[in-house]
Amino acid sequence: MKIAVPAIVANFFGFTMAVTNTVFAGHLGDSDSMAGVGMAATYLNIAVISFMLGFNSTLNTLLPQAKGFDDYHLCGVYLNRGVIVLSAAFVPLGVFLTFSYPVFRLIGLEHGAAALG
C-alpha cells in the first residue's frame, strides 16, 4: 500500500485531466472546441505519453535488479541514464507536439478544431 497509493493517485489525476478538459470544452457548446480538445488529448496520449511510459518502464526492470544486488551505485547510474534518455527523447516529441496543426489538418480535422488542438 505504501508504494501503490501514490501510483494510484498519480494515475487517477493524470486520467481525470483529459476528462476535465473535455467536460469544460463541452460546456462551451462549440463542436470545434470539443473536437479540438478531444483530438489534442488523444494526440498527446499517443504521441508523447505512450513513448515516455515505454522508455520509463525500462527502469522498472533494471532498478529492482540493481537494488536486489545491493548495488546502489548502479541504481544511480540507471537513474541518471534514464533521465538523459527521457530528456533526449522528449526533444523530438516536443517538436512533434509543436507542429500538431498540420498533422490535424492532414488527417482531415476542420480548421477551427485543428487550430484549437
N, CA, C and O of each residue as an XYZ file, in Angstrom:
468
protein
N       0.825     -1.205      0.000
C       0.000      0.000      0.000
C       0.864      1.262      0.000
O       0.481      2.288     -0.561
N       2.022      1.174      0.630
C       2.898      2.336      0.712
C       3.376      2.772     -0.677
O       3.565      3.963     -0.924
N       3.568      1.822     -1.567
C       4.012      2.123     -2.919
C       2.820      2.316     -3.856
O       2.874      3.148     -4.761
N       1.752      1.557     -3.648
C       0.633      1.554     -4.580
C      -0.211      2.827     -4.508
O      -0.660      3.324     -5.541
N      -0.430      3.356     -3.318
C      -1.328      4.513     -3.175
C      -0.825      5.739     -3.950
O      -1.623      6.355     -4.656
N       0.451      6.123     -3.857
C       0.890      7.274     -4.672
C       0.751      7.030     -6.172
O       0.413      7.951     -6.916
N       1.005      5.807     -6.625
C       0.854      5.499     -8.052
C      -0.612      5.586     -8.473
O      -0.923      6.084     -9.555
N      -1.495      5.109     -7.629
C      -2.930      5.169     -7.936
C      -3.394      6.622     -8.005
O      -4.121      7.001     -8.923
N      -2.979      7.425     -7.047
C      -3.384      8.836     -7.023
C      -2.833      9.574     -8.251
O      -3.549     10.360     -8.872
N      -1.574      9.325     -8.599
C      -0.974      9.987     -9.760
C      -1.693      9.599    -11.045
O      -1.982     10.462    -11.874
N      -1.984      8.321    -11.223
C      -2.693      7.889    -12.421
C      -4.117      8.426    -12.457
O      -4.617      8.797    -13.518
N      -4.760      8.467    -11.315
C      -6.125      8.987    -11.259
C      -6.179     10.430    -11.737
O      -7.012     10.781    -12.572
N      -5.291     11.268    -11.207
C      -5.297     12.669    -11.606
C      -4.809     12.857    -13.032
O      -5.244     13.785    -13.714
N      -3.922     12.000    -13.490
C      -3.480     12.073    -14.881
C      -4.602     11.798    -15.856
O      -4.728     12.483    -16.871
N      -5.428     10.789    -15.554
C      -6.531     10.457    -16.449
C      -7.703     11.431    -16.309
O      -8.400     11.697    -17.289
N      -7.925     11.957    -15.127
C      -9.037     12.889    -14.965
C      -8.749     14.246    -15.600
O      -9.675     15.023    -15.836
N      -7.486     14.544    -15.880
C      -7.164     15.805    -16.536
C      -7.811     15.859    -17.923
O      -8.396     16.879    -18.290
N      -7.713     14.776    -18.693
C      -8.323     14.751    -20.024
C      -9.843     14.838    -19.930
O     -10.480     15.513    -20.739
N     -10.412     14.167    -18.960
C     -11.868     14.207    -18.790
C     -12.316     15.613    -18.401
O     -13.317     16.107    -18.918
N     -11.598     16.251    -17.509
C     -11.942     17.607    -17.079
C     -11.871     18.585    -18.250
O     -12.758     19.422    -18.421
N     -10.814     18.476    -19.056
C     -10.709     19.357    -20.223
C     -11.864     19.139    -21.192
O     -12.402     20.098    -21.746
N     -12.244     17.889    -21.395
C     -13.348     17.581    -22.300
C     -14.671     18.113    -21.758
O     -15.488     18.633    -22.518
N     -14.886     17.988    -20.463
C     -16.126     18.489    -19.856
C     -16.218     20.005    -20.006
O     -17.274     20.531    -20.359
N     -15.115     20.709    -19.738
C     -15.137     22.168    -19.877
C     -15.357     22.584    -21.325
O     -16.086     23.539    -21.592
N     -14.732     21.874    -22.264
C     -14.938     22.191    -23.685
C     -16.370     21.895    -24.094
O     -16.927     22.600    -24.935
N     -16.980     20.857    -23.511
C     -18.366     20.536    -23.815
C     -19.333     21.602    -23.334
O     -20.374     21.823    -23.952
N     -18.998     22.260    -22.242
C     -19.859     23.325    -21.723
C     -19.799     24.595    -22.572
O     -20.659     25.466    -22.440
N     -18.799     24.709    -23.433
C     -18.727     25.870    -24.315
C     -19.789     25.800    -25.405
O     -20.170     26.825    -25.969
N     -20.268     24.598    -25.702
C     -21.315     24.437    -26.699
C     -20.830     24.556    -28.128
O     -21.640     24.674    -29.047
N     -19.536     24.526    -28.330
C     -18.948     24.660    -29.654
C     -18.363     23.320    -30.070
O     -17.537     22.758    -29.351
N     -18.775     22.802    -31.214
C     -18.288     21.488    -31.638
C     -16.803     21.526    -31.992
O     -16.103     20.527    -31.828
N     -16.314     22.679    -32.478
C     -14.884     22.782    -32.772
C     -14.040     22.684    -31.508
O     -12.984     22.051    -31.518
N     -14.492     23.304    -30.423
C     -13.766     23.226    -29.154
C     -13.730     21.791    -28.643
O     -12.692     21.310    -28.187
N     -14.854     21.124    -28.721
C     -14.935     19.745    -28.254
C     -14.031     18.837    -29.090
O     -13.316     17.997    -28.545
N     -14.064     19.006    -30.399
C     -13.231     18.189    -31.279
C     -11.750     18.490    -31.067
O     -10.924     17.577    -31.044
N     -11.416     19.776    -30.913
C     -10.014     20.156    -30.709
C      -9.448     19.608    -29.418
O      -8.325     19.105    -29.400
N     -10.202     19.696    -28.342
C      -9.737     19.181    -27.051
C      -9.621     17.660    -27.084
O      -8.659     17.094    -26.565
N     -10.595     17.010    -27.689
C     -10.544     15.549    -27.780
C      -9.369     15.070    -28.606
O      -8.681     14.125    -28.221
N      -9.132     15.716    -29.747
C      -8.003     15.333    -30.588
C      -6.672     15.656    -29.922
O      -5.721     14.883    -30.034
N      -6.595     16.779    -29.235
C      -5.348     17.141    -28.553
C      -5.021     16.138    -27.458
O      -3.865     15.747    -27.300
N      -6.032     15.716    -26.700
C      -5.792     14.732    -25.642
C      -5.377     13.392    -26.230
O      -4.473     12.738    -25.709
N      -6.026     12.983    -27.300
C      -5.659     11.725    -27.948
C      -4.264     11.805    -28.537
O      -3.470     10.877    -28.388
N      -3.966     12.891    -29.194
C      -2.651     13.114    -29.806
C      -1.554     13.099    -28.744
O      -0.499     12.496    -28.941
N      -1.808     13.759    -27.629
C      -0.828     13.782    -26.542
C      -0.612     12.384    -25.973
O       0.525     11.982    -25.727
N      -1.686     11.651    -25.766
C      -1.549     10.294    -25.217
C      -0.794      9.373    -26.155
O       0.069      8.612    -25.717
N      -1.110      9.434    -27.444
C      -0.470      8.535    -28.395
C       0.960      8.963    -28.695
O       1.873      8.137    -28.692
N       1.154     10.244    -28.951
C       2.444     10.723    -29.428
C       3.484     10.874    -28.329
O       4.674     10.688    -28.584
N       3.072     11.200    -27.133
C       4.074     11.504    -26.106
C       4.000     10.553    -24.916
O       4.989      9.908    -24.569
N       2.852     10.468    -24.306
C       2.766      9.712    -23.055
C       3.085      8.241    -23.275
O       3.750      7.633    -22.437
N       2.632      7.653    -24.374
C       2.912      6.240    -24.615
C       4.407      6.001    -24.800
O       4.944      5.020    -24.286
N       5.084      6.887    -25.531
C       6.528      6.733    -25.707
C       7.279      6.931    -24.395
O       8.177      6.158    -24.062
N       6.908      7.962    -23.660
C       7.618      8.247    -22.414
C       7.401      7.137    -21.387
O       8.331      6.775    -20.665
N       6.193      6.599    -21.314
C       5.956      5.480    -20.401
C       6.721      4.240    -20.843
O       7.209      3.476    -20.011
N       6.824      4.041    -22.151
C       7.599      2.911    -22.662
C       9.069      3.022    -22.294
O       9.686      2.054    -21.850
N       9.628      4.224    -22.486
C      11.024      4.431    -22.103
C      11.208      4.275    -20.597
O      12.180      3.673    -20.141
N      10.282      4.816    -19.840
C      10.389      4.802    -18.385
C      10.186      3.398    -17.812
O      10.724      3.081    -16.751
N       9.423      2.565    -18.500
C       9.178      1.216    -17.975
C      10.437      0.354    -17.984
O      10.498     -0.660    -17.288
N      11.429      0.744    -18.757
C      12.700      0.020    -18.722
C      13.328      0.112    -17.342
O      13.942     -0.838    -16.856
N      13.165      1.275    -16.718
C      13.719      1.439    -15.376
C      13.013      0.546    -14.361
O      13.601      0.163    -13.350
N      11.739      0.213    -14.636
C      11.015     -0.678    -13.725
C      11.608     -2.076    -13.704
O      11.377     -2.833    -12.761
N      12.365     -2.424    -14.728
C      13.044     -3.722    -14.763
C      14.448     -3.620    -14.203
O      14.866     -4.460    -13.405
N      15.179     -2.595    -14.616
C      16.597     -2.509    -14.267
C      16.842     -2.104    -12.812
O      17.718     -2.666    -12.156
N      16.084     -1.143    -12.309
C      16.327     -0.660    -10.949
C      16.083     -1.718     -9.874
O      16.910     -1.837     -8.970
N      14.995     -2.494     -9.917
C      14.839     -3.537     -8.891
C      15.932     -4.603     -8.936
O      16.310     -5.161     -7.906
N      16.440     -4.880    -10.147
C      17.527     -5.850    -10.240
C      18.788     -5.318     -9.568
O      19.455     -6.040     -8.827
N      19.108     -4.066     -9.826
C      20.289     -3.469     -9.198
C      20.109     -3.359     -7.690
O      21.056     -3.582     -6.936
N      18.912     -3.019     -7.246
C      18.645     -2.945     -5.805
C      18.739     -4.327     -5.174
O      19.221     -4.465     -4.050
N      18.283     -5.348     -5.889
C      18.363     -6.716     -5.368
C      19.797     -7.165     -5.156
O      20.073     -7.961     -4.258
N      20.706     -6.665     -5.970
C      22.127     -6.976     -5.807
C      22.807     -6.024     -4.840
O      24.024     -6.090     -4.667
N      22.045     -5.138     -4.204
C      22.574     -4.113     -3.290
C      23.647     -3.248     -3.946
O      24.606     -2.833     -3.296
N      23.474     -2.987     -5.224
C      24.395     -2.143     -5.974
C      23.746     -0.778     -6.182
O      23.156     -0.500     -7.226
N      23.870      0.064     -5.159
C      23.213      1.362     -5.203
C      23.879      2.315     -6.191
O      23.235      3.226     -6.713
N      25.152      2.106     -6.441
C      25.825      2.916     -7.456
C      25.202      2.650     -8.826
O      24.973      3.584     -9.594
N      24.928      1.386     -9.134
C      24.299      1.032    -10.402
C      22.875      1.590    -10.483
O      22.419      1.968    -11.562
N      22.172      1.644     -9.349
C      20.848      2.278     -9.327
C      20.954      3.738     -9.754
O      20.144      4.222    -10.545
N      21.945      4.427     -9.230
C      22.161      5.823     -9.599
C      22.529      5.981    -11.070
O      22.077      6.910    -11.739
N      23.357      5.058    -11.563
C      23.735      5.104    -12.979
C      22.498      4.913    -13.855
O      22.297      5.654    -14.817
N      21.679      3.931    -13.527
C      20.453      3.690    -14.304
C      19.514      4.891    -14.244
O      18.924      5.282    -15.251
N      19.386      5.464    -13.064
C      18.505      6.615    -12.912
C      18.999      7.793    -13.739
O      18.205      8.428    -14.434
N      20.281      8.098    -13.682
C      20.827      9.219    -14.445
C      20.730      8.968    -15.947
O      20.412      9.880    -16.710
N      21.002      7.742    -16.371
C      20.862      7.419    -17.796
C      19.413      7.529    -18.236
O      19.125      7.982    -19.344
N      18.503      7.113    -17.369
C      17.082      7.228    -17.696
C      16.658      8.670    -17.887
O      15.896      8.982    -18.802
N      17.147      9.549    -17.028
C      16.826     10.974    -17.149
C      17.368     11.528    -18.464
O      16.694     12.304    -19.143
N      18.577     11.130    -18.816
C      19.182     11.609    -20.063
C      18.412     11.091    -21.278
O      18.132     11.846    -22.209
N      18.071      9.802    -21.264
C      17.351      9.220    -22.401
C      15.960      9.839    -22.531
O      15.531     10.165    -23.637
N      15.255     10.004    -21.411
C      13.924     10.606    -21.462
C      13.982     12.062    -21.928
O      13.127     12.508    -22.693
N      14.978     12.788    -21.473
C      15.127     14.182    -21.911
C      15.453     14.252    -23.395
O      14.913     15.094    -24.112
N      16.333     13.372    -23.856
C      16.683     13.352    -25.281
C      15.494     12.921    -26.135
O      15.325     13.415    -27.250
N      14.675     12.013    -25.629
C      13.505     11.558    -26.385
C      12.428     12.622    -26.420
O      11.644     12.675    -27.367
N      12.375     13.466    -25.412
C      11.322     14.482    -25.378
C      11.553     15.592    -26.384
O      10.595     16.231    -26.820
N      12.786     15.838    -26.761
C      13.063     16.933    -27.703
C      12.342     16.710    -29.035
O      11.609     17.600    -29.465
N      12.513     15.560    -29.714
C      11.753     15.384    -30.958
C      10.242     15.280    -30.727
O       9.452     15.710    -31.567
N       9.847     14.710    -29.591
C       8.417     14.631    -29.300
C       7.834     16.016    -29.055
O       6.690     16.280    -29.426
N       8.604     16.899    -28.438
C       8.161     18.275    -28.231
C       8.002     19.016    -29.550
O       7.060     19.788    -29.725
N       8.923     18.779    -30.474
C       8.797     19.376    -31.810
C       7.553     18.830    -32.501
O       6.816     19.572    -33.149
N       7.328     17.536    -32.358
C       6.154     16.889    -32.945
C       4.869     17.495    -32.386
O       3.907     17.699    -33.127
N       4.846     17.781    -31.094
C       3.671     18.413    -30.478
C       3.495     19.855    -30.939
O       2.372     20.324    -31.121
N       4.598     20.548    -31.124
C       4.533     21.949    -31.532
C       3.853     22.102    -32.887
O       3.116     23.059    -33.122
N       4.110     21.149    -33.770
C       3.546     21.218    -35.109
C       2.368     20.260    -35.257
O       2.292     19.499    -36.222
N       1.456     20.306    -34.295
C       0.297     19.417    -34.345
C      -0.753     19.896    -35.337
O      -1.511     19.082    -35.864
N      -0.813     21.197    -35.602
C      -1.825     21.724    -36.522
C      -1.742     21.066    -37.900
O      -2.768     20.618    -38.411
N      -0.559     20.989    -38.522
C      -0.510     20.334    -39.835
C      -0.912     18.854    -39.784
O      -1.500     18.333    -40.731
N      -0.595     18.195    -38.689
C      -0.978     16.791    -38.555
C      -2.495     16.674    -38.470
O      -3.085     15.803    -39.108
N      -3.123     17.536    -37.696
C      -4.581     17.517    -37.578
C      -5.245     17.823    -38.921
O      -6.247     17.203    -39.276
N      -4.690     18.769    -39.659
C      -5.248     19.094    -40.973
C      -5.035     17.931    -41.949
O      -5.890     17.656    -42.791
N      -3.911     17.265    -41.831
C      -3.600     16.139    -42.711
C      -4.576     14.988    -42.519
O      -4.932     14.311    -43.484
N      -5.013     14.759    -41.284
C      -5.946     13.663    -41.041
C      -7.398     14.075    -41.265
O      -8.307     13.272    -41.059
N      -7.622     15.323    -41.684
C      -8.956     15.745    -42.077
C      -9.747     16.520    -41.050
O     -10.950     16.706    -41.232
N      -9.128     16.979    -39.983
C      -9.819     17.769    -38.985
C     -10.065     19.176    -39.538
O      -9.198     19.740    -40.206
N     -11.224     19.734    -39.267
C     -11.549     21.072    -39.765
C     -10.611     22.116    -39.156
O      -9.999     21.901    -38.110
N     -10.523     23.255    -39.851
C      -9.581     24.316    -39.437
C      -9.786     24.768    -37.996
O      -8.819     24.874    -37.240
N     -11.020     25.035    -37.608
C     -11.293     25.537    -36.253
C     -10.879     24.553    -35.180
O     -10.278     24.942    -34.179
N     -11.194     23.284    -35.377
C     -10.833     22.265    -34.390
C      -9.327     22.019    -34.391
O      -8.732     21.815    -33.333
N      -8.706     22.038    -35.573
C      -7.265     21.822    -35.658
C      -6.498     22.961    -35.006
O      -5.458     22.736    -34.387
N      -6.996     24.169    -35.138
C      -6.329     25.323    -34.528
C      -6.418     25.280    -33.003
O      -5.500     25.733    -32.320
N      -7.494     24.749    -32.470
C      -7.645     24.649    -31.018
C      -6.895     23.471    -30.442
O      -6.533     23.487    -29.265
N      -6.655     22.456    -31.240
C      -5.960     21.243    -30.773
C      -4.521     21.477    -30.753
O      -3.754     20.584    -30.391
